Amino acid sequence: MAEYKADLDLLTGNDSGPRNTANLKWIIFHTTENSGNTTAKDVATYQLSPAAGGSYNVLTDKFGSSVRSNSDNYVPWAAGSNAANIGGLHISVVGQAAQTRDVWLRDYDKALRKSAEVVAKWSKDYGIPLVRRSSADLKAGVKGIAGHNECSQAFGGSDHWDPGAGFPYDVVIGYAQAILNGGNPTNPPAPGGNMSFDQDTNAQLTGSPELGKYSGWDQLGGRTVVDALGAIGAKLGIAGFVDKKAGK
């Protein structure tokens, strides 16, 4: 089985040696805590040095690039504990844990889409479900997706809380599910097609499976469900209801 092929391989010696991939349980997200125009290549190059003291399996960046630092069957120095490092496939996005959801969606969509490619491949290859897990789930050995934060809470060895409360796991998971359903992360499925639960719900409400897009429905006069309700209420004369599309 061929592992995910990154855009660039910069394999580091910062690892704890080989592992049995049959025992992999989790896909763990991190942020590198770099800002500005730092690239995945920049971080991976830095982590070639033993002095860096850390590594991941794959890094992604806001430019849509991916770099492999460790093969899947090698244990990276990523999460501060043996349990998390050995049991997880570790992906780090070049960004900061303090970033808000709006910043992630506005400035890092290429990183989210590239990360989804990695996640989809890992999910398929190792039977890891595309489900967000808690620290309690990790302690119980439940397979799924989590962050460094949950690893710190579950296993100690670190106080890191990345990738942060604003990280849009749901968007990455939605993109990954679209890939596994035969779609393309750069062209998410249209309403009515094969999509994740979150995408389907968003599409029914707004007319689009993509967050931040509100194309509306033809049968509602180009309105979303919320705007249609506002128009109905305004027509009925209910106080506070507004038909924004009609401007009244």
MARBA-3410 file (N, C-alpha, C, O; in Angstrom, 1 decimal):
248
0.8,-1.2,0.0,0.0,0.0,0.0,0.9,1.3,0.0,1.7,1.5,0.9 ~ 0.7,2.1,-1.0,1.5,3.3,-1.1,0.9,4.3,-0.2,-0.3,4.6,-0.1 ~ 1.8,5.0,0.6,1.3,6.0,1.5,1.1,7.3,0.7,1.4,7.5,-0.4 ~ 0.4,8.3,1.4,0.1,9.6,0.8,1.4,10.2,0.2,2.4,10.3,0.9 ~ 1.3,10.6,-1.0,2.4,11.2,-1.7,2.3,12.7,-1.6,1.5,13.4,-2.2
3.2,13.3,-0.7,3.2,14.7,-0.5,3.9,15.4,-1.7,4.5,14.7,-2.6 ~ 3.8,16.7,-1.8,4.4,17.5,-2.9,5.9,17.4,-2.8,6.6,17.5,-3.8 ~ 6.4,17.2,-1.5,7.8,17.2,-1.3,8.1,16.3,-0.1,7.4,16.3,0.9 ~ 9.2,15.6,-0.2,9.7,14.7,0.9,10.9,15.4,1.5,11.9,15.6,0.8 ~ 10.9,15.7,2.8,12.1,16.1,3.5,12.1,15.3,4.8,11.8,15.8,5.9
12.6,14.1,4.7,12.5,13.1,5.9,13.5,13.5,6.9,14.7,13.6,6.6 ~ 13.1,13.6,8.1,13.9,14.0,9.3,14.3,12.8,10.1,13.7,11.7,10.0 ~ 15.4,12.9,10.8,15.8,11.9,11.8,15.2,12.1,13.1,15.5,11.3,14.0 ~ 14.4,13.1,13.3,13.7,13.3,14.6,12.5,12.4,14.7,11.3,12.8,14.4 ~ 12.7,11.2,15.1,11.6,10.2,15.2,12.1,9.2,16.3,13.2,9.2,16.7
11.1,8.3,16.6,11.4,7.2,17.6,11.5,5.9,16.9,11.3,4.8,17.5 ~ 11.7,5.9,15.6,11.9,4.6,14.9,10.6,4.1,14.3,9.5,4.7,14.4 ~ 10.6,2.9,13.7,9.5,2.3,13.0,8.4,1.8,14.0,8.6,1.6,15.2 ~ 7.2,1.7,13.4,6.0,1.2,14.2,5.2,0.4,13.3,5.3,0.4,12.0 ~ 4.3,-0.4,13.9,3.3,-1.2,13.1,2.1,-0.4,12.8,1.3,0.0,13.7
1.9,-0.1,11.5,0.8,0.8,11.1,-0.6,0.1,11.4,-1.6,0.8,11.4 ~ -0.6,-1.2,11.6,-1.9,-1.9,12.0,-2.4,-1.4,13.3,-3.6,-1.5,13.6 ~ -1.6,-0.7,14.1,-2.0,-0.2,15.4,-2.4,1.3,15.4,-2.6,1.8,16.5 ~ -2.4,1.9,14.3,-2.7,3.3,14.2,-4.2,3.5,14.5,-5.1,2.8,14.0 ~ -4.5,4.5,15.4,-5.8,4.8,15.8,-6.3,6.2,15.5,-7.5,6.3,15.2
-5.4,7.1,15.4,-5.9,8.5,15.3,-5.2,9.3,14.2,-4.1,9.0,13.8 ~ -5.9,10.3,13.7,-5.3,11.4,12.9,-5.3,12.6,13.8,-6.3,13.1,14.2 ~ -4.1,13.1,14.1,-3.9,14.2,15.1,-3.5,15.5,14.4,-2.5,15.5,13.6 ~ -4.2,16.6,14.6,-3.9,17.9,14.0,-3.1,18.7,14.9,-3.2,18.7,16.2 ~ -2.2,19.5,14.3,-1.3,20.4,15.1,-1.2,21.7,14.3,-1.6,21.7,13.1
-0.8,22.8,14.9,-0.3,24.0,14.2,1.1,24.2,14.5,1.6,23.8,15.6 ~ 1.9,24.7,13.6,3.3,24.9,13.8,3.6,26.2,14.6,4.8,26.4,15.1 ~ 2.6,27.1,14.7,2.8,28.4,15.4,3.6,29.3,14.7,4.2,30.2,15.3 ~ 3.7,29.2,13.4,4.4,30.1,12.5,3.3,31.1,11.9,2.2,30.7,11.8 ~ 3.8,32.2,11.6,2.8,33.2,11.0,3.4,33.7,9.6,4.5,33.3,9.2
2.7,34.7,9.1,3.2,35.3,7.8,3.2,34.3,6.7,2.3,33.5,6.5 ~ 4.3,34.4,5.9,4.4,33.6,4.7,5.3,32.4,4.9,5.9,31.9,3.9 ~ 5.4,31.9,6.1,6.1,30.6,6.4,5.5,29.5,5.6,4.3,29.4,5.6 ~ 6.3,28.6,5.0,5.8,27.5,4.2,6.0,26.2,4.9,6.8,26.1,5.9 ~ 5.4,25.2,4.5,5.6,23.8,5.0,7.0,23.4,4.8,7.6,22.7,5.7
7.6,23.8,3.7,9.0,23.5,3.4,9.9,24.1,4.4,10.9,23.5,4.8 ~ 9.6,25.4,4.7,10.4,26.1,5.7,10.5,25.3,7.0,11.5,25.1,7.6 ~ 9.3,24.9,7.5,9.2,24.2,8.8,9.9,22.8,8.7,10.6,22.5,9.6 ~ 9.6,22.1,7.6,10.2,20.8,7.5,11.7,20.9,7.4,12.5,20.0,7.9 ~ 12.2,21.9,6.7,13.7,22.1,6.6,14.3,22.4,8.0,15.3,21.8,8.4
13.6,23.2,8.8,14.1,23.4,10.2,14.1,22.1,11.0,15.0,21.9,11.8 ~ 13.1,21.3,10.8,13.0,20.1,11.6,13.9,19.0,11.1,13.9,17.9,11.7 ~ 14.7,19.2,10.1,15.8,18.3,9.7,16.9,18.3,10.7,17.6,17.3,10.9 ~ 17.0,19.4,11.5,18.0,19.5,12.5,17.6,18.8,13.8,16.5,19.0,14.3 ~ 18.5,18.0,14.4,18.2,17.4,15.7,17.8,18.4,16.8,17.1,18.1,17.7
18.4,19.7,16.6,18.1,20.7,17.6,16.7,21.1,17.6,16.2,21.7,18.6 ~ 15.9,20.9,16.5,14.5,21.3,16.4,13.7,20.5,17.4,12.8,21.1,18.0 ~ 14.0,19.3,17.7,13.4,18.5,18.8,11.9,18.1,18.5,11.2,17.7,19.4 ~ 11.5,18.2,17.2,10.1,17.8,16.9,10.0,17.4,15.5,10.9,17.7,14.6 ~ 8.8,16.8,15.2,8.5,16.5,13.8,7.1,16.0,13.7,6.4,15.8,14.7
6.6,15.9,12.4,5.3,15.4,12.1,5.4,14.3,11.0,6.5,14.1,10.5 ~ 4.3,13.8,10.7,4.3,12.9,9.5,4.2,13.8,8.2,4.9,13.6,7.2 ~ 3.2,14.7,8.2,3.0,15.6,7.1,2.7,17.0,7.5,2.0,17.2,8.6 ~ 3.2,18.0,6.8,2.9,19.4,7.0,2.2,19.9,5.8,2.4,19.5,4.7 ~ 1.2,20.9,6.1,0.6,21.6,5.0,0.6,23.1,5.3,0.8,23.5,6.4
0.4,23.9,4.2,0.4,25.4,4.4,-0.6,26.1,3.6,-1.3,25.4,2.8 ~ -0.8,27.4,3.8,-1.9,28.1,3.2,-1.7,28.3,1.7,-2.6,28.8,1.0 ~ -0.5,27.9,1.2,-0.3,28.0,-0.2,-0.7,26.7,-0.9,-0.6,26.6,-2.2 ~ -1.2,25.7,-0.2,-1.7,24.5,-0.7,-0.6,23.5,-1.0,-0.8,22.6,-1.8 ~ 0.5,23.6,-0.2,1.6,22.6,-0.4,1.6,21.6,0.8,1.1,21.9,1.9
2.1,20.5,0.5,2.3,19.4,1.5,3.7,18.9,1.5,4.4,18.8,0.5 ~ 4.3,18.7,2.7,5.6,18.1,2.8,5.6,17.0,3.8,5.0,17.1,4.9 ~ 6.2,15.9,3.4,6.3,14.7,4.3,7.6,14.8,5.1,8.7,15.0,4.5 ~ 7.5,14.7,6.4,8.7,14.7,7.3,9.0,13.3,7.9,10.2,13.0,8.1 ~ 8.0,12.5,8.1,8.2,11.1,8.5,7.3,10.2,7.7,6.1,10.6,7.4
7.7,9.0,7.4,6.8,8.0,6.8,5.8,7.6,7.8,5.9,7.8,9.0 ~ 4.7,7.1,7.3,3.6,6.7,8.2,4.0,5.6,9.2,3.5,5.6,10.3 ~ 5.0,4.8,8.8,5.4,3.7,9.7,6.5,4.2,10.6,7.2,3.3,11.2 ~ 6.7,5.5,10.8,7.7,6.0,11.7,7.0,6.9,12.7,6.1,7.6,12.4 ~ 7.5,6.8,14.0,6.9,7.6,15.1,7.5,9.0,15.1,8.7,9.1,15.4
6.7,10.0,14.9,7.2,11.4,14.9,7.3,11.9,16.4,6.7,11.3,17.3 ~ 8.0,13.0,16.6,8.0,13.6,17.9,7.0,14.8,17.8,7.4,15.9,17.6 ~ 5.8,14.5,18.0,4.7,15.5,17.7,3.9,15.9,18.9,3.6,17.1,19.0 ~ 3.5,15.0,19.8,2.5,15.2,20.7,2.9,15.2,22.2,2.1,15.3,23.1 ~ 4.2,14.9,22.5,4.7,15.0,23.8,4.5,13.7,24.6,5.1,13.6,25.7
3.8,12.7,24.1,3.6,11.4,24.8,3.8,10.3,23.9,3.5,10.3,22.7 ~ 4.3,9.2,24.4,4.5,8.0,23.6,3.2,7.5,23.0,3.1,7.1,21.8 ~ 2.2,7.5,23.9,0.9,6.9,23.4,0.4,7.7,22.2,-0.1,7.1,21.3 ~ 0.4,9.0,22.3,-0.1,9.8,21.2,0.8,9.7,20.0,0.3,9.7,18.8 ~ 2.1,9.8,20.2,3.0,9.7,19.0,2.9,8.4,18.3,2.9,8.3,17.1
2.9,7.3,19.0,2.9,6.0,18.4,1.5,5.7,17.8,1.5,5.1,16.7 ~ 0.4,6.1,18.5,-0.9,5.7,18.0,-1.5,6.6,16.9,-2.5,6.4,16.4 ~ -0.8,7.8,16.7,-1.4,8.8,15.8,-0.6,9.0,14.5,0.7,8.9,14.5 ~ -1.3,9.4,13.5,-0.7,10.0,12.3,-0.8,11.5,12.5,-1.9,12.0,12.7 ~ 0.3,12.2,12.4,0.3,13.6,12.8,0.5,14.5,11.6,1.5,14.4,10.9
-0.5,15.4,11.5,-0.4,16.4,10.5,-0.4,17.8,11.1,-1.2,18.1,12.0 ~ 0.5,18.7,10.6,0.6,20.0,11.2,0.4,21.0,10.1,1.0,21.0,9.1 ~ -0.5,22.0,10.4,-0.8,23.1,9.4,0.0,24.3,9.9,0.1,24.6,11.0 ~ 0.7,24.9,8.9,1.5,26.0,9.2,0.6,27.2,9.5,0.0,27.8,8.6 ~ 0.4,27.5,10.8,-0.5,28.5,11.2,-0.4,28.6,12.7,0.5,28.0,13.3
-1.4,29.3,13.4,-1.3,29.5,14.8,-2.7,29.1,15.5,-3.7,29.3,14.9 ~ -2.5,28.5,16.6,-3.7,28.0,17.4,-4.6,29.1,17.8,-5.8,28.9,18.0 ~ -4.1,30.3,17.9,-5.0,31.5,18.3,-5.8,32.0,17.1,-6.7,32.9,17.3 ~ -5.7,31.5,15.9,-6.4,32.0,14.8,-7.9,31.7,15.0,-8.3,30.6,15.5 ~ -8.8,32.6,14.6,-10.2,32.4,14.7,-10.7,31.5,13.5,-10.0,31.3,12.5
-11.9,31.0,13.7,-12.5,30.2,12.6,-12.6,31.1,11.3,-12.3,30.6,10.2 ~ -12.9,32.4,11.4,-13.0,33.2,10.3,-11.7,33.3,9.5,-11.6,33.3,8.3 ~ -10.6,33.4,10.3,-9.3,33.5,9.7,-8.9,32.2,8.9,-8.4,32.3,7.8 ~ -9.2,31.1,9.6,-8.9,29.8,8.9,-9.7,29.7,7.6,-9.1,29.3,6.6 ~ -11.0,30.1,7.6,-11.8,29.9,6.4,-11.4,30.9,5.4,-11.5,30.7,4.2
-11.0,32.1,5.8,-10.7,33.2,4.8,-9.3,33.0,4.2,-9.2,33.2,3.0 ~ -8.3,32.7,5.0,-6.9,32.8,4.6,-6.3,31.4,4.4,-5.2,31.3,3.8 ~ -6.9,30.4,4.9,-6.2,29.1,4.9,-7.0,28.0,4.2,-6.8,26.8,4.5 ~ -7.9,28.3,3.3,-8.7,27.3,2.7,-7.9,26.3,1.9,-8.2,25.1,1.9 ~ -6.8,26.8,1.2,-5.9,25.9,0.5,-5.3,24.9,1.4,-5.1,23.7,1.1
-4.9,25.3,2.6,-4.3,24.4,3.6,-5.4,23.4,4.1,-5.0,22.2,4.3 ~ -6.6,23.8,4.3,-7.6,22.9,4.7,-7.9,21.9,3.7,-8.1,20.7,4.0 ~ -8.0,22.3,2.4,-8.2,21.3,1.3,-7.1,20.3,1.1,-7.3,19.2,0.9 ~ -5.8,20.9,1.2,-4.7,20.0,1.1,-4.6,19.0,2.3,-4.3,17.8,2.1 ~ -5.0,19.5,3.5,-5.0,18.6,4.7,-6.1,17.5,4.5,-5.9,16.4,4.9
-7.2,17.9,3.9,-8.2,16.9,3.6,-7.8,15.8,2.7,-8.2,14.6,2.9 ~ -6.9,16.1,1.8,-6.4,15.0,0.9,-5.6,14.0,1.8,-5.7,12.8,1.6 ~ -4.8,14.5,2.7,-4.0,13.7,3.6,-4.9,12.9,4.5,-4.8,11.6,4.6 ~ -5.9,13.5,5.1,-6.8,12.9,6.0,-7.6,11.8,5.3,-7.8,10.7,5.8 ~ -8.1,12.0,4.0,-8.9,11.1,3.3,-8.0,9.8,3.0,-8.5,8.7,3.1
-6.8,10.0,2.6,-5.9,8.9,2.3,-5.6,8.1,3.6,-5.7,6.8,3.6 ~ -5.4,8.7,4.7,-5.1,8.0,6.0,-6.4,7.3,6.4,-6.3,6.1,6.9 ~ -7.5,7.9,6.3,-8.8,7.3,6.7,-9.0,6.0,5.9,-9.4,5.0,6.5 ~ -8.8,6.1,4.6,-9.0,4.9,3.8,-8.0,3.8,4.0,-8.3,2.6,4.1 ~ -6.7,4.2,4.2,-5.6,3.2,4.3,-5.6,2.5,5.7,-5.3,1.3,5.7
-6.0,3.2,6.7,-5.9,2.7,8.1,-7.2,2.5,8.8,-7.2,2.2,10.0 ~ -8.3,2.7,8.1,-9.6,2.4,8.7,-9.9,3.4,9.9,-10.5,3.0,10.8 ~ -9.4,4.6,9.8,-9.7,5.6,10.8,-10.9,6.4,10.4,-10.9,7.1,9.4 ~ -12.0,6.4,11.2,-13.2,7.1,10.8,-13.1,8.6,10.8,-12.3,9.2,11.6 ~ -13.8,9.3,10.0,-13.8,10.7,9.9,-14.7,11.3,11.0,-15.7,12.0,10.6
-14.3,11.1,12.2,-15.2,11.5,13.4,-14.3,12.2,14.4,-13.2,11.7,14.8 ~ -14.7,13.4,14.8,-14.0,14.1,15.8,-14.1,13.4,17.2,-15.2,13.0,17.6 ~ -13.0,13.3,17.9,-12.9,12.6,19.1,-12.4,13.5,20.3,-11.7,14.5,20.1 ~ -12.9,13.2,21.5,-12.5,13.9,22.7,-11.3,13.3,23.4,-10.8,12.2,22.9 ~ -10.8,13.9,24.4,-9.7,13.4,25.1,-10.1,12.1,25.8,-9.3,11.1,25.9
-11.3,12.0,26.3,-11.8,10.7,26.9,-11.8,9.6,25.8,-11.5,8.5,26.2 ~ -12.2,9.9,24.6,-12.2,8.9,23.5,-10.8,8.4,23.3,-10.6,7.2,23.1 ~ -9.8,9.4,23.3,-8.4,9.0,23.0,-8.0,8.0,24.2,-7.3,7.0,23.9 ~ -8.3,8.4,25.4,-7.9,7.5,26.5,-8.5,6.1,26.4,-7.9,5.1,26.8 ~ -9.7,6.1,25.8,-10.4,4.8,25.7,-9.9,4.0,24.4,-10.4,2.9,24.2
-9.0,4.7,23.6,-8.5,4.0,22.4,-9.5,4.0,21.2,-9.4,3.3,20.3 ~ -10.5,5.0,21.3,-11.5,5.0,20.2,-10.8,5.7,19.0,-10.3,6.8,19.1 ~ -10.9,5.1,17.8,-10.3,5.7,16.6,-11.1,6.9,16.1,-12.3,7.1,16.3 ~ -10.3,7.8,15.5,-10.9,9.0,15.0,-9.9,10.2,14.8,-8.7,10.0,14.7 ~ -10.5,11.4,14.8,-9.7,12.6,14.6,-9.7,13.5,15.8,-10.7,13.7,16.4
-8.5,14.0,16.2,-8.4,14.9,17.3,-7.2,15.9,17.1,-6.6,15.9,16.0 ~ -6.9,16.6,18.1,-5.8,17.6,18.0,-4.8,17.4,19.2,-5.0,16.5,20.0 ~ -3.7,18.1,19.1,-2.7,18.1,20.1,-3.3,18.4,21.5,-2.9,17.8,22.5 ~ -4.3,19.3,21.5,-5.0,19.6,22.7,-5.6,18.4,23.4,-5.3,18.2,24.6 ~ -6.3,17.5,22.7,-6.9,16.3,23.3,-5.8,15.4,23.7,-5.9,14.7,24.7
-4.7,15.3,23.0,-3.5,14.5,23.4,-2.9,14.9,24.7,-2.6,14.1,25.6 ~ -2.8,16.2,24.9,-2.3,16.8,26.1,-3.2,16.4,27.3,-2.7,16.0,28.4 ~ -4.5,16.5,27.1,-5.4,16.2,28.1,-5.5,14.7,28.4,-5.7,14.3,29.6 ~ -5.4,13.9,27.4,-5.5,12.5,27.6,-4.3,11.8,28.2,-4.4,10.9,29.0 ~ -3.1,12.2,27.7,-1.9,11.5,28.0,-0.8,12.3,28.7,0.3,11.8,29.0
-1.0,13.6,28.8,0.1,14.5,29.4,1.3,14.6,28.5,1.2,14.4,27.3 ~ 2.4,15.0,29.1,3.6,15.1,28.3,3.7,16.4,27.6,4.7,16.7,27.0 ~ 2.7,17.2,27.6,2.6,18.5,26.9,1.4,19.3,27.4,0.5,18.8,27.9 ~ 1.6,20.6,27.3,0.5,21.5,27.7,0.0,22.3,26.4,-0.8,23.2,26.6 ~ 0.3,21.8,25.3,-0.1,22.5,24.0,-1.6,22.3,23.8,-2.1,21.3,24.1
-2.2,23.3,23.2,-3.6,23.3,23.0,-4.0,23.5,21.5,-5.2,23.7,21.1 ~ -3.0,23.4,20.6,-3.3,23.5,19.2,-4.0,22.3,18.7,-4.0,21.2,19.3 ~ -4.8,22.5,17.6,-4.7,23.6,16.6,-5.7,24.7,17.0,-5.9,25.6,16.2 ~ -6.2,24.7,18.2,-7.0,25.8,18.7,-8.5,25.7,18.5,-9.0,24.9,17.7 ~ -9.3,26.4,19.3,-10.7,26.3,19.3,-11.4,26.8,18.0,-12.5,26.3,17.7
-10.7,27.6,17.2,-11.2,28.1,16.0,-10.9,27.2,14.8,-11.4,27.5,13.7 ~ -10.1,26.1,15.0,-9.8,25.3,13.8,-11.0,24.6,13.3,-11.7,23.9,14.1 ~ -11.3,24.7,12.0,-12.6,24.1,11.5,-12.5,22.7,11.1,-12.4,22.3,9.9 ~ -12.5,21.8,12.1,-12.4,20.4,11.9,-13.6,19.9,10.9,-13.4,19.1,10.0 ~ -14.8,20.5,11.1,-15.9,20.1,10.3,-15.7,20.4,8.8,-16.1,19.6,8.0
-15.0,21.4,8.5,-14.7,21.8,7.1,-13.7,20.8,6.5,-14.0,20.2,5.4 ~ -12.7,20.5,7.2,-11.7,19.5,6.7,-12.3,18.1,6.6,-12.1,17.5,5.6 ~ -13.1,17.7,7.6,-13.7,16.4,7.5,-14.7,16.4,6.3,-14.8,15.4,5.6 ~ -15.4,17.5,6.1,-16.3,17.6,5.0,-15.6,17.4,3.6,-16.1,16.7,2.7 ~ -14.5,18.1,3.5,-13.7,18.0,2.3,-13.2,16.6,2.1,-13.2,16.0,1.0
-12.7,16.0,3.2,-12.2,14.6,3.1,-13.2,13.6,2.7,-13.0,12.7,1.9 ~ -14.4,13.8,3.3,-15.5,12.9,3.0,-15.9,13.0,1.5,-16.2,12.0,0.8 ~ -15.9,14.3,1.0,-16.2,14.5,-0.4,-15.2,13.7,-1.3,-15.5,13.2,-2.3 ~ -13.9,13.7,-0.9,-12.9,13.0,-1.7,-13.2,11.5,-1.7,-13.1,10.9,-2.7 ~ -13.5,11.0,-0.5,-13.8,9.5,-0.4,-15.0,9.2,-1.1,-15.2,8.0,-1.5
-15.9,10.1,-1.3,-17.2,9.9,-2.1,-17.0,10.1,-3.6,-17.9,10.0,-4.3 ~ -15.7,10.3,-4.0,-15.4,10.4,-5.4,-15.4,11.9,-5.9,-15.4,12.1,-7.1 ~ -15.5,12.8,-4.9,-15.5,14.2,-5.3,-14.1,14.8,-5.4,-13.1,14.1,-5.3 ~ -14.0,16.1,-5.5,-12.7,16.8,-5.6,-12.8,17.9,-4.5,-13.7,18.7,-4.4 ~ -11.7,18.0,-3.7,-11.7,19.0,-2.6,-11.8,20.4,-3.1,-12.1,21.4,-2.4
-11.4,20.7,-4.4,-11.5,22.0,-5.0,-12.8,22.3,-5.6,-13.1,23.4,-6.1 ~ -13.7,21.3,-5.6,-15.0,21.4,-6.2,-16.0,20.6,-5.4,-16.4,19.5,-5.9 ~ -16.4,21.0,-4.2,-17.3,20.3,-3.4,-18.6,19.9,-4.1,-19.0,20.6,-5.0 ~ -19.2,18.8,-3.6,-20.4,18.4,-4.3,-21.6,19.4,-4.2,-21.6,20.1,-3.2 ~ -22.4,19.4,-5.1,-23.6,20.3,-5.1,-24.7,19.7,-4.3,-24.7,18.5,-4.0
-25.6,20.5,-3.8,-26.7,20.0,-3.0,-27.4,18.9,-3.7,-27.7,18.9,-4.9 ~ -27.7,17.8,-3.0,-28.4,16.6,-3.5,-27.4,15.5,-3.9,-27.8,14.4,-4.2 ~ -26.1,15.9,-4.0,-25.1,14.8,-4.3,-24.6,14.1,-3.1,-25.2,14.2,-2.0 ~ -23.5,13.4,-3.2,-22.9,12.7,-2.1,-22.1,13.6,-1.3,-21.1,14.2,-1.8 ~ -22.4,13.8,0.0,-21.7,14.8,0.8,-21.8,14.3,2.3,-22.6,13.5,2.6
-21.0,15.0,3.1,-21.1,14.7,4.5,-22.4,15.2,5.1,-23.1,16.0,4.5 ~ -22.7,14.8,6.3,-23.9,15.3,7.0,-23.8,16.8,7.2,-24.8,17.5,7.0 ~ -22.7,17.3,7.6,-22.6,18.8,7.8,-22.8,19.5,6.5,-23.5,20.5,6.5 ~ -22.2,19.0,5.4,-22.4,19.7,4.1,-23.8,19.6,3.7,-24.4,20.6,3.1 ~ -24.5,18.5,3.9,-25.8,18.3,3.5,-26.7,19.3,4.2,-27.6,19.9,3.6
-26.5,19.4,5.5,-27.3,20.3,6.4,-27.1,21.7,5.9,-28.1,22.5,5.8 ~ -25.9,22.1,5.7,-25.6,23.5,5.2,-26.2,23.8,3.9,-26.8,24.8,3.7 ~ -26.2,22.8,3.0,-26.8,22.9,1.7,-28.3,23.1,1.8,-28.9,24.0,1.0 ~ -29.0,22.4,2.6,-30.4,22.5,2.8,-30.8,23.9,3.3,-31.9,24.4,2.9 ~ -30.0,24.4,4.1,-30.3,25.7,4.7,-29.9,26.9,3.8,-30.7,27.9,3.8
-28.8,26.8,3.1,-28.3,27.9,2.4,-28.2,27.8,0.9,-28.1,28.8,0.2 ~ -28.4,26.5,0.4,-28.3,26.3,-1.0,-26.9,25.9,-1.5,-26.7,25.6,-2.7 ~ -25.9,25.9,-0.5,-24.5,25.6,-0.9,-24.0,24.7,0.2,-24.2,25.0,1.4 ~ -23.1,23.7,-0.1,-22.5,22.9,0.9,-21.3,23.6,1.5,-20.7,23.1,2.5 ~ -20.9,24.7,1.0,-19.7,25.4,1.4,-20.0,26.5,2.5,-20.9,27.3,2.3
-19.2,26.4,3.6,-19.4,27.4,4.6,-19.1,28.8,4.1,-18.2,29.0,3.3 ~ -19.9,29.8,4.4,-19.7,31.2,4.0,-20.3,31.5,2.7,-20.2,32.7,2.2 ~ -21.0,30.6,2.0,-21.6,30.8,0.8,-23.1,30.6,0.9,-23.6,29.6,1.5 ~ -23.9,31.6,0.5,-25.4,31.6,0.7,-26.1,31.8,-0.6,-26.7,32.8,-0.8 ~ -26.0,30.9,-1.5,-26.5,31.0,-2.9,-28.0,31.0,-2.9,-28.6,31.5,-3.9
-28.7,30.4,-1.9,-30.1,30.3,-1.9,-30.7,29.3,-2.9,-29.9,28.6,-3.6 ~ -32.0,29.2,-2.8,-32.7,28.2,-3.6,-33.6,28.9,-4.7,-34.2,29.9,-4.3 ~ -33.6,28.4,-5.9,-34.5,29.0,-7.0,-35.9,29.0,-6.5,-36.6,29.9,-6.8 ~ -36.4,27.9,-5.9,-37.8,27.8,-5.5,-38.1,28.7,-4.3,-39.3,28.8,-4.0 ~ -37.1,29.3,-3.7,-37.4,30.3,-2.7,-37.0,31.7,-3.2,-36.8,32.6,-2.4
-37.0,31.9,-4.5,-36.7,33.2,-5.0,-35.2,33.6,-4.8,-34.9,34.8,-4.7 ~ -34.3,32.6,-4.8,-32.9,32.9,-4.5,-32.6,33.1,-3.1,-31.5,33.6,-2.7 ~ -33.5,32.8,-2.2,-33.3,33.0,-0.7,-32.8,31.7,-0.1,-33.1,30.6,-0.6 ~ -32.2,31.9,1.1,-31.9,30.8,2.0,-33.1,30.4,2.7,-34.1,31.2,2.7 ~ -33.1,29.4,3.5,-34.3,29.0,4.3,-34.6,30.1,5.3,-35.7,30.5,5.5
-33.6,30.7,6.0,-33.8,31.7,6.9,-34.4,33.0,6.3,-35.3,33.5,6.8 ~ -33.8,33.4,5.1,-34.4,34.5,4.4,-35.8,34.3,3.9,-36.6,35.2,3.9 ~ -36.1,33.1,3.5,-37.5,32.7,3.1,-38.4,32.9,4.3,-39.5,33.4,4.1 ~ -38.0,32.4,5.5,-38.9,32.6,6.6,-39.1,34.1,6.9,-40.2,34.5,7.3 ~ -38.0,34.8,6.8,-38.2,36.3,7.0,-39.2,36.9,6.0,-40.0,37.8,6.4
-39.1,36.5,4.8,-40.0,37.0,3.7,-41.5,36.6,4.0,-42.4,37.4,3.9 ~ -41.7,35.4,4.5,-43.0,34.9,4.8,-43.6,35.7,6.0,-44.7,36.2,5.9 ~ -42.8,35.9,7.0,-43.2,36.6,8.2,-43.5,38.1,7.8,-44.5,38.6,8.3 ~ -42.7,38.7,7.0,-42.9,40.1,6.6,-44.2,40.2,5.8,-45.0,41.1,6.0 ~ -44.5,39.2,4.9,-45.7,39.2,4.1,-47.0,39.1,5.0,-48.0,39.7,4.8
-46.8,38.3,6.1,-47.9,38.1,7.0,-48.1,39.2,8.0,-49.0,39.3,8.8 ~ -47.1,40.2,8.0,-47.1,41.3,8.9,-46.7,41.0,10.3,-47.1,41.7,11.3 ~ -45.9,40.0,10.5,-45.4,39.6,11.9,-44.3,40.6,12.2,-43.3,40.8,11.5 ~ -44.4,41.2,13.4,-43.4,42.2,13.8,-42.0,41.6,13.9,-41.8,40.5,14.4 ~ -41.1,42.4,13.4,-39.7,42.0,13.4,-39.2,41.2,12.2,-38.0,41.0,12.0
-40.1,40.6,11.5,-39.7,39.8,10.3,-39.4,40.8,9.1,-40.1,41.8,8.9 ~ -38.4,40.4,8.4,-37.9,41.3,7.3,-37.6,40.5,6.1,-37.0,39.4,6.2 ~ -38.1,41.0,4.9,-37.7,40.3,3.6,-36.5,41.1,3.1,-36.6,42.0,2.4 ~ -35.3,40.6,3.4,-34.1,41.3,3.0,-33.9,41.4,1.5,-33.4,42.4,1.0 ~ -34.3,40.4,0.8,-34.2,40.3,-0.6,-35.0,41.4,-1.3,-34.6,42.0,-2.3
-36.2,41.6,-0.7,-37.1,42.7,-1.3,-36.8,44.0,-0.7,-37.3,45.1,-1.1 ~ -35.9,44.1,0.3,-35.6,45.3,0.9,-36.6,45.9,1.9,-36.7,47.1,2.0 ~ -37.4,45.0,2.5,-38.5,45.5,3.4,-38.8,44.5,4.4,-39.7,44.8,5.2
END
